[in-house]
Amino acid sequence: MTTRTTDNIGAPQVHRAETRESTETKSAYKTTELIVYVLAVLGVLIASAIVDNSFGADPAWRYVTYLTVGYMISRGLAKAGSREPYRD
């Protein structure tokens, strides 16, 4: 939020808001990233339980690890540059 005023000689001055009301990113539990991550993990684990021996527990947990690393990287990128809290 900016407001414009003039000084004594008519030159414009810009005043910026001093405080922020909220952070740049949402909390993790409020994002669609978390929902997609949980659904993907459940899908991998259910598929490994349903499919025969070609897709067992070892590859399933490897894929869950890949999904977890990807989720952590995406949250890290989303939170980069944001500072918490913006509360008084």
C-alpha positions in Angstrom: 0.0 0.0 0.0 1.4 3.4 -1.0 0.2 6.9 -0.4 1.3 9.9 -2.3 1.8 13.3 -0.6 3.8 16.4 -1.5 6.3 18.3 0.6 6.5 22.0 1.1 7.8 22.7 -2.4 5.4 20.4 -4.2 7.7 17.5 -4.9 5.9 14.1 -4.6 6.8 11.8 -1.7 5.9 8.1 -1.5 5.2 6.5 1.8 5.2 2.8 2.0 3.5 0.6 4.6 5.8 -0.3 7.4 4.4 -3.7 8.3 3.3 -6.8 6.4 0.0 -8.4 7.3 0.9 -12.0 6.3 3.6 -14.2 5.0 4.3 -14.9 1.3 3.4 -18.6 1.5 0.8 -20.6 3.2 1.4 -23.2 5.9 2.2 -26.6 4.6 -1.1 -28.2 5.7 -3.1 -25.5 3.8 -1.5 -26.2 0.4 -2.6 -28.4 -2.4 1.0 -29.6 -2.5 0.5 -31.6 0.7 -2.8 -33.1 -0.6 -1.2 -34.2 -3.9 1.8 -35.6 -2.0 -0.3 -37.6 0.4 -2.5 -39.0 -2.5 0.6 -39.9 -4.5 2.1 -41.8 -1.5 -1.1 -43.6 -0.9 -1.3 -44.4 -4.6 2.2 -45.9 -4.7 1.6 -48.0 -1.5 -1.8 -49.2 -2.6 -0.5 -50.1 -6.1 2.4 -52.1 -4.5 -0.1 -54.0 -2.3 -2.4 -54.8 -5.2 0.0 -55.6 -8.0 1.7 -59.0 -8.1 5.4 -59.5 -7.4 6.6 -57.2 -10.2 6.0 -54.1 -7.9 6.9 -55.0 -4.3 7.7 -53.2 -1.2 11.3 -52.2 -2.0 10.5 -50.2 -5.1 7.4 -48.8 -3.5 9.3 -47.3 -0.6 12.0 -46.0 -2.9 9.3 -44.1 -4.8 7.8 -42.8 -1.6 11.3 -41.6 -0.7 11.6 -39.8 -4.1 8.2 -38.2 -3.5 9.2 -37.1 0.0 12.5 -35.5 -1.3 10.6 -33.8 -4.1 8.0 -32.5 -1.6 10.6 -31.2 0.8 12.4 -29.4 -2.1 9.2 -27.8 -3.3 8.3 -26.6 0.2 11.8 -25.2 0.6 11.6 -23.3 -2.6 8.2 -22.0 -1.7 9.4 -20.8 1.7 12.6 -19.3 0.4 12.6 -15.6 1.1 9.6 -15.6 3.4 10.0 -14.7 7.0 7.6 -15.7 9.8 5.9 -14.3 11.7 4.5 -11.0 10.5 2.6 -10.6 13.8 2.8 -7.8 16.2 
